[in-house]
Amino acid sequence: MIDRRTFLGGAAASGAAALGLGACAPSGPTGDDVIRYWGYGAADVRFDEAALAAFRQTDAGRDVTISVNQVPSNGASDNSQIITAVRGGTAPDLWLMDRFNAVQNASIGLLEPIDGMIEEFEGVSVEEFSAQWLQFAIDELTYDGRLYGLPMSTDARGIEYNENLLRKFDVDLDLFDPQQHVLTWDELREAARQITTMDSRGNYEYLGFCPWRDEAWSYTWGFGLGAQLYDNATSSITLDSPEWLAVHELYADWAEEYPYASVDAFFATYQPPNAPPTQNAMFSERLAMLTTGPFAIRGNEKYAPDLPLKFTYLPVNTAGDDIYTWSGGSAFVVPHGANMTKNLWEFMKFYAGTPGQNLIMPMLGDLPTNIQTIVDGNYNQKAELFREMLPYSTSRPPLPVGSAAWATLARTRTSVALGSMTPQEAIDTNQAMVEPKMALFEGYQMPDTYGQMSEIPEA
């Protein structure tokens, strides 16, 4: 009987073969003293340059050649890049990848576990070594009990608001002060109603909030409503649970009051597709609140430095409920077929560890995953609220069907907001889409630590 790894690995190879690829030699120099690295995109090459310059000053880095290519990860669902490289024999030794893709890529044999390098070169257990990073970031890199990378940057989700608009429409600012209060959904909705106004033609002139735009993914609200995608105890997909129904009912409820077409017309006017970054509904002071993360800070400082754009926690159901959020980010992984040398390990450990994160995180603007870097305060201090969220954060579930789940949740979010699908139809569709794919991984277990709080000591 064919197993899941053979089946999915064959599917990956077939996809590459369909492109007419054959085996070929790795591009560029090779050897034990050479590391072939796919790093940040060209716009962010300065981060790699800074880290490489610092590594070359260490004893481990003086005699190592690092061949860098700007081949950034393609996001949540596109694996063609690494499939092509592994199949063609041109994969790098180290790749800075969207961490969300790790388990799926590992499940089809595209990545190498790094447990052996930790045990050989560090002389400690994987558990002891990996304790240097946030637990949810390690969980997101763990597949079948083995570790497939070291985490780099991370983030969190919250509500951004324009204090000018809240003042203009007499919204109580104390409700949005994270030092005083955590918004409830009722309070957020009432604020949105106070702000949302129409012009004489019936078009939105000001919009308070839209719960399906920007980072308002199904996961974003699902974590606050207790929705779980997978039940470890029964090894089953749970996308048809009452909690997921509540997520889709939230979209339907808001869309009934704020029709999708009207909201879409608002954004087409004030933030059209492919507009320059300055043409933004927040920057033009037409949108009062949105769901985002610390990655918004750099753009705010660059394009709207004079606006009072501030952040608060995601809304909770009832006053007193626990805060919640979720985090994505990047990781260093080792593609299948890499030359797994001590030189590779030293560079990977340096970049993802305290030295590299201390150097890069203040430049990058995102948050560290390395706990010592967090304690040292080496990150953009304007992201402090998001840093305070990290102990309460989690990742998207580390599943080999993560991309399929993400894609179907994104589709049904839009369908429910449009009114072309009921919430019940949405959760039934999601379950039917993901459950048979997960059946290939019978008995799969996420890490026992998934969903637990990350411990961050005081500075």
GUTIRO-551733 format. One record per residue: x, y, z of N, C-alpha, C in turn; residue number from 1; residue in one letter. Coordinates in steps of 0.1 Angstrom, whole numbers. Example, Ala and Ser with C-alpha at 12.3 -4.5 7.8 and 13.67 -1.06 7.14 Angstrom:
   n.u   n.v   n.w  ca.u  ca.v  ca.w   c.u   c.v   c.w   n res
   132   -57    78   123   -45    78   132   -33    78   1   A
   128   -22    71   137   -11    71   129     0    79   2   S
This chain:
   n.u   n.v   n.w  ca.u  ca.v  ca.w   c.u   c.v   c.w   n res
     9   -12     0     0     0     0     9    12     0   1   M
     6    22    -9    14    34    -9    12    43     3   2   I
    23    48     9    21    57    20    20    71    16   3   D
    16    80    26    14    94    23    26   101    17   4   R
    38    98    23    50   105    19    53   101     4   5   R
    52    88     1    55    84   -13    45    90   -22   6   T
    32    90   -18    22    95   -27    24   110   -30   7   F
    26   118   -19    27   132   -21    40   136   -27   8   L
    51   128   -23    64   131   -29    63   129   -44   9   G
    56   118   -48    55   115   -62    47   126   -69  10   G
    37   131   -63    29   142   -68    37   154   -71  11   A
    46   157   -61    55   169   -62    64   167   -74  12   A
    70   155   -75    79   153   -85    72   153   -99  13   A
    60   148   -99    53   148  -112    50   163  -116  14   S
    47   171  -106    44   185  -110    57   192  -116  15   G
    68   189  -110    81   194  -116    84   188  -130  16   A
    81   175  -131    84   168  -143    76   174  -155  17   A
    63   178  -151    55   184  -161    60   196  -167  18   A
    69   203  -160    75   215  -165    88   212  -174  19   L
    90   199  -176   101   195  -184   115   196  -178  20   G
   115   194  -164   128   195  -157   134   181  -156  21   L
   147   181  -157   155   170  -154   165   173  -144  22   G
   173   163  -139   183   165  -129   194   173  -135  23   A
   199   183  -127   211   191  -132   219   195  -120  24   C
   231   199  -122   240   203  -112   236   216  -105  25   A
   239   217   -92   236   230   -86   243   241   -92  26   P
   236   253   -93   242   265   -99   251   271   -89  27   S
   262   277   -94   272   284   -86   282   275   -79  28   G
   291   280   -71   301   272   -65   295   262   -55  29   P
   303   251   -53   298   241   -44   310   237   -35  30   T
   307   229   -25   318   224   -16   314   226    -1  31   G
   321   220     8   318   221    22   320   235    28  32   D
   328   243    21   330   256    26   321   267    19  33   D
   312   262    11   302   270     4   288   268     9  34   V
   281   279    11   267   278    15   259   285     4  35   I
   250   278    -2   241   284   -12   228   288    -5  36   R
   225   301    -6   214   306     3   204   314    -5  37   Y
   192   311    -3   181   319    -9   176   328     2  38   W
   177   341     1   174   350    11   162   360     9  39   G
   163   371    15   153   381    13   151   386    -1  40   Y
   140   391    -5   138   397   -18   147   409   -20  41   G
   148   413   -33   158   423   -36   155   436   -29  42   A
   143   439   -26   140   452   -19   145   452    -5  43   A
   148   440     1   152   439    15   166   433    16  44   D
   174   434     5   187   427     5   196   432    16  45   V
   194   444    21   203   450    31   203   442    44  46   R
   192   435    46   191   426    58   201   415    57  47   F
   201   408    46   211   398    43   225   403    44  48   D
   227   414    37   241   420    37   246   423    51  49   E
   238   428    59   242   431    73   245   418    81  50   A
   237   408    79   239   396    86   252   389    81  51   A
   254   388    68   265   382    62   278   389    66  52   L
   278   402    67   290   410    71   294   406    85  53   A
   283   405    94   286   402   108   291   388   110  54   A
   285   378   102   289   365   103   304   363    99  55   F
   308   370    88   322   369    83   332   374    93  56   R
   328   381   103   337   386   114   339   376   125  57   Q
   331   365   125   332   354   135   342   344   130  58   T
   347   336   140   357   325   136   350   315   127  59   D
   337   313   129   330   303   120   328   308   106  60   A
   328   321   104   324   326    91   336   331    82  61   G
   348   331    88   359   338    80   363   331    67  62   R
   362   317    67   366   310    56   355   303    48  63   D
   343   309    50   331   303    43   326   313    32  64   V
   323   307    21   317   314    10   302   313    10  65   T
   295   324    10   280   323    10   275   329    -3  66   I
   270   320   -11   264   324   -24   250   327   -23  67   S
   246   340   -24   233   345   -21   225   347   -34  68   V
   212   343   -33   202   346   -44   190   351   -37  69   N
   184   362   -43   172   367   -37   160   359   -43  70   Q
   156   349   -36   145   340   -40   135   340   -28  71   V
   127   350   -26   119   350   -14   108   339   -15  72   P
   103   335    -4    92   325    -3    79   331    -9  73   S
    72   322   -16    60   327   -24    47   328   -16  74   N
    48   326    -3    35   327     4    29   314     9  75   G
    16   315    12     9   304    19     6   292    11  76   A
     6   293    -3     1   281   -10     9   277   -22  77   S
    19   284   -26    26   282   -38    40   275   -35  78   D
    40   262   -37    53   254   -35    60   251   -48  79   N
    56   256   -59    62   253   -72    77   256   -72  80   S
    81   267   -65    94   272   -65   104   261   -60  81   Q
   101   256   -48   110   247   -41   109   233   -47  82   I
    97   229   -52    95   217   -59   104   216   -71  83   I
   104   227   -79   112   228   -91   127   227   -88  84   T
   131   234   -77   145   234   -74   150   220   -68  85   A
   142   214   -60   146   201   -55   146   191   -66  86   V
   136   191   -74   135   181   -85   147   183   -95  87   R
   150   196   -97   161   199  -107   175   198  -101  88   G
   176   196   -88   190   195   -82   196   209   -80  89   G
   188   220   -80   193   233   -79   189   240   -66  90   T
   184   232   -57   179   238   -44   191   244   -36  91   A
   189   254   -28   200   259   -20   202   250    -8  92   P
   212   254    -1   215   247    12   207   253    23  93   D
   203   265    22   195   272    32   185   282    25  94   L
   173   282    31   163   290    25   155   297    35  95   W
   153   310    34   145   318    43   130   317    37  96   L
   122   310    44   109   306    39    98   310    48  97   M
    86   313    43    74   315    51    72   303    60  98   D
    72   305    73    72   294    82    59   286    81  99   R
    49   292    77    36   284    75    37   273    66 100   F
    46   274    56    48   263    46    56   251    51 101   N
    62   252    63    72   242    67    67   228    68 102   A
    56   226    75    50   213    77    46   207    64 103   V
    39   214    55    35   209    43    47   205    34 104   Q
    57   214    33    69   211    25    76   199    31 105   N
    77   197    44    83   186    51    76   173    48 106   A
    62   174    47    54   162    46    56   156    32 107   S
    60   163    22    62   158     9    77   157     5 108   I
    85   157    15   100   154    13   108   165     8 109   G
   103   177     9   111   188     3   121   195    12 110   L
   120   191    25   129   197    35   136   186    42 111   L
   148   190    48   155   180    56   153   184    71 112   E
   151   174    80   151   177    94   164   181    99 113   P
   165   190   109   178   195   114   181   189   127 114   I
   174   179   132   176   173   145   191   168   146 115   D
   195   161   135   209   155   135   219   166   136 116   G
   218   177   130   228   187   131   228   193   145 117   M
   217   195   151   216   200   165   224   190   175 118   I
   221   177   173   227   168   182   242   166   180 119   E
   246   166   167   260   165   164   268   177   167 120   E
   263   189   164   272   201   165   269   209   178 121   F
   258   206   184   255   213   197   257   204   209 122   E
   255   191   207   257   182   218   246   182   229 123   G
   235   187   225   223   188   234   211   182   226 124   V
   200   180   234   188   176   228   181   187   219 125   S
   173   182   210   166   192   202   157   201   211 126   V
   151   194   221   142   202   230   149   213   237 127   E
   161   209   242   169   219   250   173   230   241 128   E
   178   227   229   183   237   220   172   247   215 129   F
   160   241   211   149   249   206   142   257   216 130   S
   145   255   229   139   263   239   143   278   238 131   A
   153   281   230   157   295   228   147   303   220 132   Q
   138   297   214   128   304   205   114   303   211 133   W
   105   312   206    91   311   210    85   297   207 134   L
    77   292   216    72   278   214    63   277   201 135   Q
    55   287   199    46   285   187    54   285   174 136   F
    65   292   174    73   292   162    80   279   160 137   A
    85   273   171    90   259   170    80   249   166 138   I
    68   250   171    57   241   168    54   242   153 139   D
    55   254   147    51   255   133    62   249   124 140   E
    73   246   130    84   239   122    86   225   125 141   L
    76   219   133    78   205   137    68   196   130 142   T
    73   186   124    65   176   117    69   162   121 143   Y
    59   154   125    62   140   129    73   139   140 144   D
    73   149   149    83   148   160    97   153   156 145   G
    99   158   144   112   163   140   111   177   137 146   R
   122   184   139   123   199   137   129   201   123 147   L
   122   210   115   126   213   101   131   227    99 148   Y
   136   234   109   141   247   107   143   255   120 149   G
   148   267   118   149   276   130   141   289   126 150   L
   133   294   136   124   305   133   132   318   133 151   P
   128   328   124   134   341   124   124   351   129 152   M
   118   359   120   109   369   124    95   364   127 153   S
    88   373   134    74   369   137    66   382   138 154   T
    53   381   141    44   393   142    32   390   151 155   D
    22   397   151     9   394   158    -1   403   151 156   A
   -14   401   155   -25   408   149   -32   417   160 157   R
   -36   429   156   -44   438   164   -52   447   156 158   G
   -58   456   162   -67   466   155   -59   480   155 159   I
   -57   485   143   -52   498   141   -63   508   140 160   E
   -61   520   146   -72   530   145   -66   544   143 161   Y
   -74   552   137   -70   566   134   -77   575   145 162   N
   -69   580   154   -74   587   165   -82   600   161 163   E
   -77   606   149   -84   617   144   -99   614   141 164   N
  -101   603   134  -115   599   131  -123   596   143 165   L
  -117   589   152  -125   586   165  -129   599   172 166   L
  -120   608   172  -124   621   178  -135   628   170 167   R
  -133   628   157  -142   635   148  -157   630   151 168   K
  -158   617   153  -172   612   155  -175   608   170 169   F
  -168   615   179  -171   614   193  -171   600   199 170   D
  -161   592   194  -160   578   199  -151   579   212 171   V
  -154   572   222  -147   572   235  -133   566   233 172   D
  -123   574   233  -109   570   231  -104   560   241 173   L
  -110   561   253  -105   552   264  -108   538   261 174   D
  -118   535   253  -121   521   249  -110   515   240 175   L
  -102   524   234   -92   519   225   -78   519   231 176   F
   -77   524   243   -64   524   250   -61   511   256 177   D
   -51   504   250   -48   490   255   -43   489   269 178   P
   -39   500   275   -35   501   289   -47   501   298 179   Q
   -58   505   293   -70   506   301   -81   496   298 180   Q
   -81   491   286   -93   484   282   -90   475   270 181   H
   -98   464   269   -98   455   257  -112   456   251 182   V
  -113   460   239  -125   461   232  -133   448   232 183   L
  -146   450   233  -155   439   230  -160   441   216 184   T
  -166   430   210  -172   431   197  -183   441   196 185   W
  -191   442   207  -202   451   207  -197   466   207 186   D
  -186   468   215  -180   482   215  -174   485   202 187   E
  -168   476   195  -162   478   182  -173   481   172 188   L
  -183   474   173  -194   476   163  -201   489   165 189   R
  -203   493   178  -209   506   180  -201   517   176 190   E
  -187   516   177  -178   526   172  -179   527   157 191   A
  -179   515   151  -180   515   136  -193   522   131 192   A
  -204   520   139  -217   526   135  -216   542   136 193   R
  -210   546   147  -208   561   149  -201   567   138 194   Q
  -191   560   132  -182   566   122  -187   565   108 195   I
  -194   553   105  -198   551    91  -209   560    87 196   T
  -206   568    76  -216   577    70  -216   576    55 197   T
  -227   580    50  -229   579    35  -231   593    29 198   M
  -227   594    17  -229   607    10  -243   607     4 199   D
  -246   618    -4  -260   620    -9  -264   609   -19 200   S
  -254   602   -25  -257   592   -35  -258   578   -28 201   R
  -256   577   -15  -257   564    -9  -244   557    -8 202   G
  -233   563   -11  -220   557   -10  -213   560     3 203   N
  -206   550     8  -199   553    21  -188   564    19 204   Y
  -190   574    28  -180   585    28  -169   582    38 205   E
  -174   577    49  -164   572    60  -169   558    64 206   Y
  -159   549    66  -162   535    70  -155   533    83 207   L
  -163   527    93  -157   525   106  -147   513   106 208   G
  -152   501   101  -144   489   102  -150   479    92 209   F
  -142   470    87  -146   459    79  -139   446    84 210   C
  -147   436    88  -141   424    94  -137   414    84 211   P
  -137   417    71  -131   407    62  -120   413    53 212   W
  -115   424    57  -104   430    49   -91   429    57 213   R
   -80   431    49   -66   431    55   -63   418    62 214   D
   -60   419    75   -56   407    83   -68   401    90 215   E
   -80   404    86   -92   399    92   -96   385    86 216   A
   -86   376    87   -88   362    82   -98   354    91 217   W
  -102   343    86  -110   334    94  -103   330   107 218   S
   -90   327   105   -82   324   117   -82   335   127 219   Y
   -81   347   123   -80   358   132   -91   358   142 220   T
  -104   357   137  -115   357   146  -117   343   152 221   W
  -113   333   144  -115   319   149  -108   316   163 222   G
   -96   322   164   -88   320   176   -95   326   188 223   F
  -102   337   186  -109   344   196  -122   337   200 224   G
  -128   329   190  -141   323   192  -139   308   196 225   L
  -127   304   198  -124   290   203  -124   280   192 226   G
  -123   284   179  -123   275   168  -110   268   167 227   A
  -111   255   165   -99   246   163  -100   239   149 228   Q
   -89   239   142   -90   232   129   -88   217   130 229   L
   -81   213   140   -77   199   141   -78   194   155 230   Y
   -84   183   157   -85   177   171   -74   166   172 231   D
   -64   168   180   -53   158   182   -59   145   188 232   N
   -68   147   197   -73   135   204   -80   125   195 233   A
   -87   130   184   -94   121   175   -87   121   161 234   T
   -76   129   160   -69   130   147   -79   133   136 235   S
   -86   144   138   -96   147   128   -97   162   125 236   S
  -101   165   113  -104   179   109  -117   183   115 237   I
  -118   196   121  -130   200   128  -135   214   122 238   T
  -134   215   109  -138   228   103  -154   230   102 239   L
  -161   220   106  -176   221   107  -181   222   121 240   D
  -173   227   130  -177   228   144  -185   241   146 241   S
  -193   241   157  -201   253   161  -192   266   161 242   P
  -180   264   166  -171   276   166  -168   282   153 243   E
  -165   273   143  -163   278   129  -176   284   123 244   W
  -187   278   127  -200   284   123  -201   298   128 245   L
  -197   300   140  -198   314   146  -189   324   139 246   A
  -177   319   134  -169   328   126  -176   333   114 247   V
  -182   323   106  -189   327    94  -202   335    96 248   H
  -208   332   108  -220   340   111  -216   354   114 249   E
  -204   356   120  -199   370   122  -198   378   109 250   L
  -192   371    98  -191   377    85  -205   380    80 251   Y
  -214   371    81  -227   373    75  -235   384    82 252   A
  -233   385    95  -240   395   103  -235   409    99 253   D
  -222   411    98  -217   424    94  -221   427    80 254   W
  -220   418    71  -224   420    57  -238   424    55 255   A
  -247   419    65  -261   423    64  -262   438    67 256   E
  -254   443    76  -255   458    79  -246   466    70 257   E
  -235   460    66  -226   467    57  -224   459    44 258   Y
  -233   460    34  -232   451    23  -219   450    16 259   P
  -215   438    12  -202   436     6  -200   446    -6 260   Y
  -210   447   -15  -208   455   -27  -206   470   -23 261   A
  -212   475   -13  -210   489    -9  -197   491    -3 262   S
  -192   481     5  -179   482    11  -168   481     0 263   V
  -171   472    -9  -161   470   -21  -160   483   -29 264   D
  -171   490   -31  -171   503   -38  -164   513   -30 265   A
  -165   513   -17  -157   523    -8  -142   521   -11 266   F
  -138   508   -10  -123   506   -12  -119   508   -26 267   F
  -128   506   -36  -124   509   -50  -122   524   -52 268   A
  -129   532   -44  -127   546   -45  -115   551   -37 269   T
  -113   547   -25  -102   552   -17   -90   544   -16 270   Y
   -91   531   -20   -79   523   -20   -80   513   -31 271   Q
   -80   517   -44   -82   508   -55   -70   498   -57 272   P
   -73   487   -63   -62   477   -66   -51   483   -73 273   P
   -39   479   -69   -26   483   -75   -24   498   -74 274   N
   -30   504   -64   -28   519   -62   -14   520   -55 275   A
    -8   532   -56     5   534   -49     2   533   -34 276   P
    12   530   -26    10   528   -11     5   540    -4 277   P
     7   552   -10     1   564    -4   -14   565    -6 278   T
   -20   558   -15   -34   559   -18   -41   548    -9 279   Q
   -43   551     3   -47   542    13   -59   548    21 280   N
   -69   540    23   -81   545    30   -78   550    44 281   A
   -68   544    50   -64   549    64   -57   562    62 282   M
   -48   563    53   -40   575    51   -48   587    47 283   F
   -59   584    39   -67   595    34   -78   599    45 284   S
   -77   592    56   -86   594    68  -101   592    64 285   E
  -103   581    57  -117   577    53  -121   564    61 286   R
  -111   556    64  -113   543    71  -107   545    85 287   L
  -115   542    95  -111   545   109  -104   534   116 288   A
  -107   521   113  -101   510   119   -99   498   110 289   M
   -88   491   112   -85   479   104   -77   469   112 290   L
   -77   457   107   -70   446   113   -56   445   107 291   T
   -45   445   115   -32   445   109   -22   440   119 292   T
    -9   443   117     1   438   126    13   448   126 293   G
    24   445   133    35   454   133    42   457   120 294   P
    39   449   110    44   452    97    38   464    91 295   F
    27   470    96    21   482    92    30   494    96 296   A
    38   493   106    44   504   112    54   511   102 297   I
    61   504    95    71   510    86    64   518    75 298   R
    53   513    70    45   520    60    39   533    66 299   G
    34   532    78    28   543    84    38   554    86 300   N
    50   551    91    61   561    93    65   567    80 301   E
    65   559    69    70   564    56    60   573    49 302   K
    47   568    49    37   575    41    27   584    48 303   Y
    26   582    61    17   590    69    23   593    83 304   A
    34   599    83    41   601    96    34   611   106 305   P
    25   619   100    18   629   109     4   624   114 306   D
     0   613   109   -13   608   114   -12   601   127 307   L
   -22   602   136   -21   595   149   -27   581   147 308   P
   -19   572   141   -23   558   139   -18   550   150 309   L
   -27   544   157   -24   536   170   -29   522   169 310   K
   -26   514   179   -30   500   179   -36   496   192 311   F
   -45   486   191   -50   480   203   -53   465   201 312   T
   -58   458   211   -59   444   210   -71   440   200 313   Y
   -71   428   196   -83   423   189   -95   423   198 314   L
  -107   424   193  -119   424   201  -122   411   207 315   P
  -127   411   219  -132   398   226  -147   398   226 316   V
  -152   386   229  -167   384   229  -173   392   241 317   N
  -167   390   253  -173   395   265  -162   402   273 318   T
  -165   412   280  -155   419   288  -149   409   298 319   A
  -136   410   299  -129   400   308  -124   388   302 320   G
  -128   385   289  -122   374   282  -107   376   279 321   D
  -100   365   278   -86   365   276   -83   372   262 322   D
   -72   379   261   -68   384   248   -62   373   240 323   I
   -62   375   227   -57   364   218   -51   371   205 324   Y
   -44   364   198   -39   368   185   -32   356   178 325   T
   -26   358   167   -18   348   160    -7   354   153 326   W
     3   346   151    16   351   145    20   343   133 327   S
    25   349   123    32   343   112    47   346   113 328   G
    53   346   101    68   349   101    76   340    92 329   G
    89   341    93    98   334    85   106   324    93 330   S
   114   316    85   122   306    92   133   302    82 331   A
   144   297    87   155   292    79   153   277    79 332   F
   152   271    66   150   257    64   161   252    55 333   V
   162   239    55   172   232    47   165   223    37 334   V
   166   227    24   159   219    14   165   206    12 335   P
   157   196     7   162   183     5   174   183    -5 336   H
   184   175    -1   196   174   -10   207   184    -6 337   G
   204   193     4   214   203     8   227   196    14 338   A
   238   203    13   251   199    19   251   203    33 339   N
   247   193    42   245   196    56   258   196    64 340   M
   265   206    63   278   207    69   278   215    82 341   T
   289   215    89   290   223   101   290   238    97 342   K
   296   241    86   295   255    81   281   260    79 343   N
   273   252    73   259   255    71   252   257    85 344   L
   255   248    94   248   249   107   252   262   114 345   W
   265   265   114   270   277   121   263   290   115 346   E
   262   290   102   256   302    96   241   303   100 347   F
   234   292    99   220   291   102   217   295   117 348   M
   226   289   125   224   292   140   227   306   143 349   K
   237   312   136   241   326   138   230   335   134 350   F
   224   333   122   214   342   117   201   341   124 351   Y
   197   329   127   184   327   134   185   329   149 352   A
   197   329   154   200   330   169   201   344   174 353   G
   205   346   186   206   359   192   215   369   184 354   T
   227   365   179   235   375   172   228   380   159 355   P
   222   372   151   215   376   139   203   384   142 356   G
   194   379   151   182   386   154   184   399   161 357   Q
   194   400   170   197   413   176   201   423   165 358   N
   207   419   155   212   428   144   200   431   135 359   L
   192   422   131   183   423   120   169   429   124 360   I
   165   425   136   151   428   140   148   443   141 361   M
   158   451   147   155   465   147   154   471   133 362   P
   161   466   123   161   470   110   148   466   103 363   M
   144   454   106   133   447    99   119   453   103 364   L
   118   456   116   105   462   120    95   452   125 365   G
    98   439   122    89   428   128    94   425   142 366   D
    89   414   147    93   410   161   102   398   160 367   L
   111   396   170   120   385   171   112   372   175 368   P
   118   360   172   113   348   177   123   343   188 369   T
   135   348   187   146   344   197   143   351   210 370   N
   141   343   221   136   348   234   146   358   239 371   I
   159   356   238   169   365   244   169   379   237 372   Q
   166   378   224   165   391   216   153   399   221 373   T
   142   392   224   130   399   229   133   405   243 374   I
   140   397   252   143   402   265   153   414   264 375   V
   162   413   254   171   425   252   165   437   247 376   D
   153   436   241   146   447   236   150   451   222 377   G
   156   442   215   162   446   202   151   444   191 378   N
   142   453   190   132   453   180   126   467   180 379   Y
   118   470   170   112   484   169   103   486   181 380   N
   107   496   189    99   498   201    85   503   199 381   Q
    82   508   187    69   512   183    60   499   182 382   K
    66   488   182    58   475   181    56   469   195 383   A
    58   477   205    58   471   219    45   464   222 384   E
    34   470   218    21   463   221    20   449   215 385   L
    25   448   203    25   435   196    35   425   203 386   F
    46   431   208    55   422   216    48   417   229 387   R
    40   426   235    33   422   247    22   411   244 388   E
    18   410   231     9   400   228    15   386   226 389   M
    28   385   224    35   373   220    32   361   230 390   L
    32   363   243    30   352   252    16   345   250 391   P
     7   353   244    -7   349   242   -10   344   228 392   Y
     0   345   220    -1   342   206     1   327   202 393   S
    -4   323   191    -2   310   186     1   311   171 394   T
     4   300   164     5   300   150    -7   293   144 395   S
    -8   294   131   -18   286   124   -15   271   126 396   R
   -24   262   127   -21   248   130   -11   242   121 397   P
     0   236   127    10   230   119     6   217   113 398   P
    -1   218   101    -7   206    95    -1   205    80 399   L
     0   193    75     4   191    61    -6   195    51 400   P
   -18   199    56   -29   204    47   -32   218    50 401   V
   -22   225    56   -24   239    60   -28   248    49 402   G
   -22   247    37   -25   255    26   -39   253    21 403   S
   -43   241    20   -57   238    16   -67   244    25 404   A
   -64   243    38   -73   249    48   -74   264    47 405   A
   -62   270    45   -61   285    44   -69   289    32 406   W
   -67   282    21   -74   286     8   -89   285     9 407   A
   -94   274    14  -109   273    15  -115   282    25 408   T
  -108   285    36  -113   295    46  -114   309    40 409   L
  -104   312    31  -104   325    25  -115   326    15 410   A
  -118   315     8  -129   316    -2  -142   317     4 411   R
  -144   309    15  -158   309    21  -160   322    29 412   T
  -149   328    34  -151   342    40  -157   351    30 413   R
  -152   352    18  -157   361     8  -171   357     4 414   T
  -173   344     2  -186   339    -2  -197   343     7 415   S
  -195   341    20  -205   344    31  -207   359    31 416   V
  -196   367    30  -198   382    30  -206   386    18 417   A
  -204   380     7  -211   383    -6  -226   379    -5 418   L
  -228   369     3  -242   363     4  -244   352    -5 419   G
  -234   347   -12  -236   336   -21  -235   322   -14 420   S
  -232   322    -1  -231   310     6  -236   313    21 421   M
  -243   304    27  -247   306    41  -235   301    50 422   T
  -235   306    62  -225   301    71  -224   286    72 423   P
  -236   279    73  -236   265    74  -230   258    61 424   Q
  -234   264    49  -228   259    37  -213   261    37 425   E
  -209   272    42  -194   275    43  -187   264    51 426   A
  -191   261    63  -184   252    71  -185   238    65 427   I
  -196   234    59  -197   221    53  -187   220    41 428   D
  -186   231    33  -177   231    22  -162   230    27 429   T
  -159   237    37  -145   237    42  -142   223    47 430   N
  -151   216    55  -148   203    60  -147   193    48 431   Q
  -155   194    38  -155   185    27  -142   187    19 432   A
  -137   199    18  -125   202    11  -112   196    18 433   M
  -111   198    31   -99   195    38   -98   181    44 434   V
  -110   176    48  -110   163    55  -104   151    47 435   E
  -108   150    34  -102   139    26   -87   140    24 436   P
   -82   153    23   -67   155    21   -60   151    34 437   K
   -66   154    46   -60   150    58   -60   135    61 438   M
   -69   128    54   -71   114    56   -58   106    51 439   A
   -50   113    43   -37   107    38   -27   106    50 440   L
   -30   114    61   -21   114    72   -27   108    84 441   F
   -32    96    83   -40    90    94   -32    90   107 442   E
   -38    94   117   -32    94   131   -22   105   133 443   G
   -22   115   124   -12   126   126   -14   133   139 444   Y
    -3   137   145    -4   145   157     4   158   156 445   Q
    -3   169   159     5   182   161    13   181   174 446   M
    23   189   175    31   189   188    22   191   200 447   P
    25   184   211    17   185   223    16   200   228 448   D
    27   207   225    28   221   230    20   231   222 449   T
    14   226   210     7   236   202    -5   242   209 450   Y
    -6   255   209   -17   262   216   -13   267   230 451   G
    -2   263   235     2   267   248     9   280   248 452   Q
     9   288   259    15   301   259    30   299   259 453   M
    37   309   252    51   310   252    56   317   264 454   S
    66   312   271    71   318   283    83   328   279 455   E
    81   340   283    91   350   280    96   357   293 456   I
   108   354   298   112   360   311   113   375   310 457   P
   113   381   322   114   396   323   128   400   319 458   E
   129   412   314   143   417   310   151   419   322 459   A
